[in-house]
Amino acid sequence: MIFKLGQKISYKFVIRKITRYIEPKEFRDKDFVKIDKIKKIEFKRYRNGFIVGKRRIAKIAKYSFEDDDPNTYGTVVHNKTNFIEVYKVTYDMAHTNYVLEEDLREEQ
């Protein structure tokens, strides 16, 4: 279902961005490392809000290490990022959440 700007909705799950740093030792037995950039959080009850936009956010990022020996100084290189589309939803005048389309339901 396509939701419109300003449409009243309710939701129980939100997406939060994660910041995580990569250590070279994570590449010991691997050619690359995949990092989750988001996590899904569930509320105890449904929250009401309004659609204020649509965004593309990073879901998974893939990194590689450019050096023969991960114990020495080398370079961590960003290879690829997978994006997902989410709706930006406001639940009061100052706060917003990112919500997946399948987690939204229309309010009457």
Secondary structure as GFF3:
##gff-version 3
##sequence-region A 1 108
A	DSSP	beta_strand	8	17	.	.	.	ID=ss1
A	DSSP	three_ten_helix	24	27	.	.	.	ID=ss2
A	DSSP	beta_strand	32	36	.	.	.	ID=ss3
A	DSSP	beta_strand	38	66	.	.	.	ID=ss4
A	DSSP	beta_strand	75	90	.	.	.	ID=ss5
A	DSSP	beta_strand	96	99	.	.	.	ID=ss6
A	DSSP	three_ten_helix	101	103	.	.	.	ID=ss7
A	DSSP	beta_strand	104	106	.	.	.	ID=ss8
###
